[in-house]
Amino acid sequence: MKKDNVLKILNRLATLLKKKELILFLDYDGTLTPIVSHPDKAILSLKMRKLLNKLTFLKRVTVVLISGRSLADLKNKVKLKKVVYVGTHGYELPEGMIFLRSDIFAKQRFLYGFIKNRLKRTLESTPGLLLEDKKIILSIHYRMVAEDKKEYVKREIFGILSPFVKQKKLLLRQGKEVFELRPYFSWNKGKAVKKIINEVKGEKSIKKMAVIYVGDDETDEDAFREISSKGLTICVGLKEKTLAKYFLNDVDEVGKFLDFIVKLKTGKRIKW
């Protein structure tokens, strides 16, 4: 099914968004910042920071940043007070709530330590591999590996990880040039989104609210699935396989969409 760029249907969205209370979910990497070679280089631009700050001060608007980054890292990158932060793909929720039993956590930390040692021994002579231990999730980035080595590195990584996946000791998700290991139980961005929506709306009907989710990665598909019948789902970058109903081409277009929301909610003139 052909998808529309959401910027082309803003006139249709105006009536929906202007009067309703809005919950706006935004991914970080690839959505608010471009994808870069190293996670530390994903810095929020001044323009995007100002837009986010304006959104947080709008009446009846809740801004939720939901990222694969750890909660602490996400907060440190954004540094805005009136934002709801959700880290580690939904495992870390506001107030430090982590959906992980202590017995699972102990076993998982042992497995992560074993896997990291295996990866370091096997691929120590291959520059560019980055292991990012987020405590709950272990991310293995290979974006910086030389192009002629990437297929070899992917095969080696998968060979090390696959026994744990087959034995259902860990879950494996693949993103943009990254493998992510997580605990083997059912929790994801979609379930985190559902929980946050329920807490924000309280006794209010979901029909009286507008829900928007903007994301670019495979892990955002769980959120697209969760709110497909409740709100507006937007994928950053046009993909053939996505559950999102609409798309934006890049981070610049995300900025334009957020600017539209600010102007709409503050009554400023909008050029279609």
C-alpha positions in Angstrom: 0.0 0.0 0.0 1.3 3.4 -1.0 2.0 5.7 2.0 1.7 9.4 2.1 4.2 11.9 3.4 2.5 13.3 6.5 3.5 16.8 5.4 1.1 16.5 2.5 -2.0 15.9 4.7 -1.5 18.6 7.3 -4.8 20.3 6.4 -6.6 17.0 7.3 -4.7 16.8 10.6 -5.3 20.3 11.7 -8.9 19.7 12.9 -7.9 16.5 14.6 -4.9 17.9 16.5 -6.1 21.4 17.3 -8.9 20.5 19.7 -7.8 17.2 21.2 -5.3 16.5 23.9 -2.1 15.2 22.3 0.4 12.5 23.4 3.4 12.8 21.1 5.9 9.8 21.1 9.3 10.4 19.5 12.2 8.1 19.0 15.7 9.7 19.4 18.3 8.3 17.0 17.3 8.5 13.4 14.2 10.6 14.3 15.3 13.6 16.2 19.0 13.2 15.3 20.5 11.7 12.1 22.0 8.2 12.3 25.8 8.7 12.9 28.8 6.4 13.1 29.0 6.4 16.9 26.2 6.8 19.5 28.0 9.6 21.3 27.9 11.7 18.2 24.1 11.8 18.0 23.7 15.3 19.3 20.4 17.1 19.3 20.5 20.3 17.2 19.7 23.6 18.7 16.8 24.0 16.4 15.3 20.6 17.4 15.9 21.3 21.1 14.0 24.6 20.8 11.1 22.8 19.1 10.9 20.1 21.7 11.1 22.7 24.5 8.2 24.7 22.9 6.1 21.5 22.6 6.6 20.7 26.3 5.1 24.0 27.3 2.0 23.7 25.2 -1.3 23.1 27.0 -2.7 19.5 26.8 0.4 18.2 25.1 2.5 15.4 26.5 5.9 14.8 24.9 7.4 11.3 25.4 10.9 10.4 24.2 11.2 6.7 23.8 14.6 5.4 22.9 16.9 2.3 22.8 19.4 4.4 24.8 19.5 4.0 28.6 17.3 6.3 30.6 20.3 8.1 32.0 22.0 8.6 28.6 18.7 9.8 27.0 18.2 12.4 29.7 21.8 13.5 29.5 21.5 14.0 25.7 18.2 15.9 25.8 18.3 17.9 29.1 14.7 19.1 29.0 12.7 19.0 32.2 9.1 18.7 31.0 9.6 15.6 28.9 8.6 12.0 29.7 11.7 9.9 29.2 11.5 6.2 28.4 14.8 4.3 27.9 16.1 0.9 26.8 13.3 0.2 24.4 10.6 0.6 27.1 12.3 -1.4 29.8 13.1 1.8 31.7 10.0 3.9 32.4 9.5 7.1 34.4 10.3 7.0 38.1 13.0 4.4 37.4 10.6 1.6 36.9 12.3 -1.4 35.2 10.3 -4.4 34.0 12.8 -7.0 35.0 12.8 -9.5 37.9 16.0 -9.7 39.9 16.5 -13.4 39.2 16.3 -12.8 35.4 18.6 -9.8 35.7 21.4 -11.8 37.5 21.3 -14.6 34.9 21.2 -12.1 32.0 24.2 -10.1 33.4 26.2 -13.4 33.5 25.3 -14.2 29.9 26.2 -10.7 28.7 29.6 -11.0 30.3 30.2 -14.3 28.7 29.1 -13.0 25.2 31.2 -9.9 25.5 34.3 -11.9 26.2 33.6 -14.3 23.3 33.1 -11.3 20.9 36.3 -9.6 22.1 38.3 -12.8 21.6 36.8 -13.6 18.2 36.8 -10.2 16.7 39.6 -8.4 18.6 41.5 -7.9 15.3 38.5 -6.2 13.6 38.4 -2.5 14.2 35.1 -0.6 14.4 33.0 -3.0 16.5 31.4 -1.3 19.5 29.8 -3.1 22.4 27.3 -0.9 24.3 26.2 -2.5 27.6 23.0 -0.8 28.8 22.6 -3.3 31.7 19.2 -4.5 30.5 20.1 -4.6 26.8 23.5 -5.4 25.2 23.9 -3.6 21.8 26.6 -4.7 19.3 27.2 -2.0 16.7 29.1 -2.7 13.5 28.4 0.5 11.6 32.1 1.6 11.9 33.5 -1.7 10.7 35.0 -1.5 7.2 32.6 -2.4 4.4 34.5 -5.4 3.2 34.5 -6.9 6.7 30.9 -6.3 7.6 29.4 -9.6 6.3 32.2 -11.6 8.0 31.6 -9.7 11.3 27.8 -10.2 11.1 28.2 -14.0 10.5 30.6 -14.2 13.5 28.3 -12.2 15.8 25.3 -14.3 14.8 27.2 -17.5 15.3 28.0 -16.5 18.9 24.5 -15.3 19.7 22.4 -17.9 18.0 22.8 -20.7 20.6 21.4 -18.4 23.3 18.5 -17.4 21.1 17.7 -21.0 20.2 17.7 -22.0 23.8 15.4 -19.0 24.6 17.9 -17.6 27.1 17.9 -14.2 25.3 15.9 -12.3 22.6 17.7 -11.0 19.6 16.6 -7.9 17.6 18.4 -6.4 14.7 18.4 -2.6 13.9 20.4 -0.4 11.7 23.8 -2.1 11.7 23.3 -3.2 15.3 22.4 -6.5 17.0 20.5 -6.1 20.3 20.2 -8.7 23.0 17.5 -8.4 25.6 15.8 -10.6 28.3 13.7 -13.4 27.1 10.3 -12.2 28.1 7.6 -10.1 26.4 8.2 -6.4 26.8 8.8 -3.8 24.1 8.2 -0.2 23.0 4.6 -1.0 22.1 3.7 -2.3 25.6 5.5 0.7 27.1 3.5 3.0 24.9 0.3 1.4 26.0 1.1 1.8 29.6 2.0 5.5 29.2 -1.2 6.2 27.2 -3.3 4.6 30.0 -1.5 6.7 32.7 -1.8 10.0 30.8 -5.5 9.6 29.8 -6.6 8.3 33.2 -10.4 8.2 33.1 -10.6 10.0 29.8 -11.7 8.2 26.7 -9.0 7.6 24.1 -11.4 9.0 21.5 -10.9 12.4 23.1 -7.1 12.2 22.6 -4.7 12.3 19.6 -1.8 9.9 19.8 1.2 10.3 17.4 4.3 8.1 17.2 7.3 9.0 15.1 10.2 6.5 14.8 12.6 5.0 12.3 13.8 1.7 13.6 12.7 -1.9 13.7 12.0 -1.6 17.4 9.4 1.1 16.6 7.3 -1.3 14.7 6.0 -2.7 18.0 4.7 0.8 18.9 3.2 1.2 15.4 1.3 -2.0 15.9 0.1 -1.0 19.3 -1.4 2.3 18.3 -2.4 1.5 14.7 -6.1 1.8 15.5 -5.7 4.6 18.1 -3.5 7.2 16.5 -1.1 8.5 13.8 2.0 6.4 13.1 4.9 7.9 11.1 8.0 6.2 9.9 11.1 8.3 9.3 12.5 7.2 6.0 10.3 5.5 3.4 10.3 1.7 4.0 8.6 -1.0 2.0 7.9 -3.0 5.2 6.5 -0.9 8.0 3.3 -0.8 10.0 3.4 3.0 10.0 0.6 4.6 8.1 2.6 7.7 7.0 6.2 8.7 6.5 8.7 11.6 6.8 11.8 11.5 4.7 14.4 12.6 7.2 15.1 14.4 10.5 14.6 17.8 8.8 11.0 16.8 7.9 10.5 15.6 11.4 11.4 19.2 12.5 8.9 20.7 10.0 6.2 18.4 11.4 6.9 19.4 15.0 6.9 23.0 14.0 3.5 22.5 12.4 2.2 21.2 15.8 3.6 24.1 17.7 2.1 26.7 15.4 -1.2 24.8 15.3 -1.5 24.6 19.1 -0.4 28.3 19.6 -2.8 29.7 16.9 -0.1 30.9 14.6 -0.6 31.2 10.9 0.3 28.1 9.0 1.3 28.0 5.3 0.1 24.8 3.7 
